[in-house]
Amino acid sequence: MNVDILPPKKVVAQITFHGASKGDFWLALERPEPSICIHDPGFDVYLFVNADTIAIHKVWAGMASFADYLGDGRIELSGLSAHVDAIESWSKLRDFACMNPAVITR
């Protein structure tokens, strides 16, 4: 999480996964320590992410871009437009894109 660019007030995002794995999670995006909740924390939600589990993993691993899946519905965002526009930079989803894949030798 890129804490330095989070907004000054807490933003709660609800993430709903579908596909290979299903479930709801909540991110409390705040400085200095963002947190993830497996149960609804009871705060107002300002950003909703509906994502195919495999798609979000591919973005996180740098195998695809966030935009690749926004267009085909595998990732859907709704909420305040400023938060929708910022979620990719806040979450640093492509952190591993610059790394070379591991080579397994036997």
ABEGO torsion letter per residue (X at the ends): XBAAABBABBBBBBBBBBEABBEBBBBBBBOABBBBBABBAGBBBABBBBBBAAAAAAAAAGABBAAAAAAAGABBBBEBAAAAAAAAAAAGAAAAAABBBBBBBX
